[in-house]
Amino acid sequence: MEIRKLQATGGSSYVISLPKSWVNRCRIGKGDPVGIIVQKDGTLILTPRVTDKEVARIKRFSIEDFDGPIILFRCLIGAYVSGFDYIELQGKGDLPLYVKDVVRRFTKVTIGPEIIEESRGRILLKDLLDPMEMSIGQIIRRMSTIVKGMHEDVVQALITRVENAREIIDDVLKRDDEVDRLYWLTMRQTNMISKNWMMAEKMGISPNESIYYFRIGRIIERIGDHASIIALNSIDLIDKRLDGELLSMIGSASSLSLMIFRGAMDTFFKKDLKGANDNIESIKKLEKACNELNHMILQQKGSLSFMLARIVESIRRTGEYSGDISENVINFLIDVDDPQRS
């Protein structure tokens, strides 16, 4: 850290000299405007940018650097969540066929990127989503709604054995893709906020606060994965004869797990510290219910026992992950209530 002394000038102003290296790097000079952003903790951020106009960021990839579709797809996701506005793919000759397939898959599983230019040796993608149109809070709410519906629908289909149970299960698995899309968008928003203080101010959220939103979004994504695990293990159970009491107990454990999840999200959006603590304590009841279920499942035969155990484990994990959300709520509320940040 470089320390510089504050100097008084006139009767009501103070000045401090700026490092010459920073001035040169930012290409600013005498008389040029410099932006000053005041943070909640009293920190001042200096920026040569004094307008809301964004500087487009572009990531360029040479296809010769990739040996197949898997790493290319992962790098495209990496560029997306890092917040690049443009992604350019170039080859020395014609692009391999797999490249176009990967790019089209990428545009389907993300929110915003679209192909705006395409030739035999080049593809240019641009993110068309205005980050101001969808705040991190809105994304988290949407994710929680989808995940809650996934869990409810698949357990209900397993218990009631409705005629369209398989269709419901297939739909649950498709909805998990939507949760992933929103989670990647959460990562993107968080990275963009951390790099752009003006965006953070316009969104009404600090970079520090956005980290908590991101952590909770990650947990919700994992809860969605467990709804998918329940769905995958329910497919072969739909046509099996299962004990009515066992199904009833699964339904009760599921309801308790979802109650903990709803409680976690409610305490987050209502900023309820005491409620978050009470929610964590309620997990003990769920663990007891799942232990009783596992004891009953041990009496089942073969693969039936394995699939039922996987379902119960995911129900339990959903509740435990919800407890993790509540723990993050407590940490978040204590952090933002820090007087040194106000």
FENFEN-V933874 format. One line per field, one symbol per residue. ss: DSSP state (2 for helix, 1 for strand, 0 for the rest). phi: phi as a letter, one per 40 degrees, with the letter a starting at -180 (. if undefined). burial: b if it has 9 or more other C-alpha atoms within 8 Angstrom, else e. Layout:
BEGIN
ss: ???
phi: ???
burial: ???
END
This chain:
BEGIN
ss: 000000111000111000022222200000000011110000011110000000000111112220002222222222222000011111000000222222222222200011111100011111100022200222222222222222222222222200002222222222222222222222222222222022222220002222222222222222222222222222222000000222222222222222222222222222002222222220222222222222222000022222222222222222222222222222222222002220
phi: .cbbccbcbgbbbbbacbccccccccfbadgccbcbbccccgcbbcaccbbcccccbbbbbccccbbiccccccccccccccgccbbbbbbcbccddccccccccdcccbbhcacbaabcbabbbbccccdccaccccccccdccccdcdcdccccccccfcdcdcccccccccccccccdcccccccdcccccbbcccdcccgacdcccccccccccccccccccccccccccdccdcccbccccccccccccccccccccccccccccfbcccccccccccdcccccccccccccdccbfcdccccccccccccccccccccccccccccccccccdccc
burial: eeeeeeebeeeeeeeeeeeeeebbeeeeeeeeebbeeeeeeeeebeebeeeeeeeeebbebbbeebeebebbbeebbebbbbbbbbbbbbbeeebeeebbebbeebbebbbbbbbeebeebbbbbbbeeeeeeebbeebbeebbebbbebbbbbbbbbbebeeebbebbbebbebbbbbbbbbbbbbbbbbbbbeebebbbeeebbbebbbbbbbbbbbbbbbbbbbbbbbebbbebbeeeeeeebbbbbbebbebbbebbebbbebbeeebbebbbebbebbeebbebbeebbebbeeeeeebbebbbbbbbbbbbbbbbbbbbbbbbbebbeeeeeeebe
END
